[in-house]
């Protein structure tokens, strides 16, 4: 009976650490080592996990982290290029109502992985911008 409860404990701990690793795209090396140590501590000695699986997991974590950083850099560059441009945005206020506005981008603020633009004094998440340019802007291709 004690073997069964030990296996049950092992299963719940392993699934918890797996959930943790898949839910965070910015998992760093220290967190990976903590998860690895926990998995090694509770792994079944009759069915050990190979070392190549751990190396593969570390490579995937590194790739996800690098892709996340690239995505943030691209968003920041695109946001900075909007300074002086007229944009339209759509966002939800604290009452749950959709608020739409139009104005000129005055500045950009980067906070961690979040990018915000200042549209005529209103701080708006970069992802809330729905249109760049005014209704009067036309493109000629003659």
Number of C-alpha atoms within 10 A of each C-alpha: 5 7 8 9 10 12 14 11 12 18 14 12 16 18 12 12 16 13 11 14 17 11 9 12 17 18 17 13 12 9 13 17 13 12 18 15 12 15 19 14 12 16 17 14 9 6 7 10 13 8 9 9 10 14 11 11 15 18 12 13 21 17 14 16 17 14 14 15 14 12 13 17 14 12 18 20 11 12 21 19 12 18 17 13 14 18 19 18 19 17 16 11 9 6 6 8 9 10 10 13 15 18 19 20 25 18 17 21 17 15 8 7 12 13 19 20 26 18 23 14 12 13 15 20 17 20 15 15 18 14 13 17 15 14 8 6 8 8 6 5 4 3
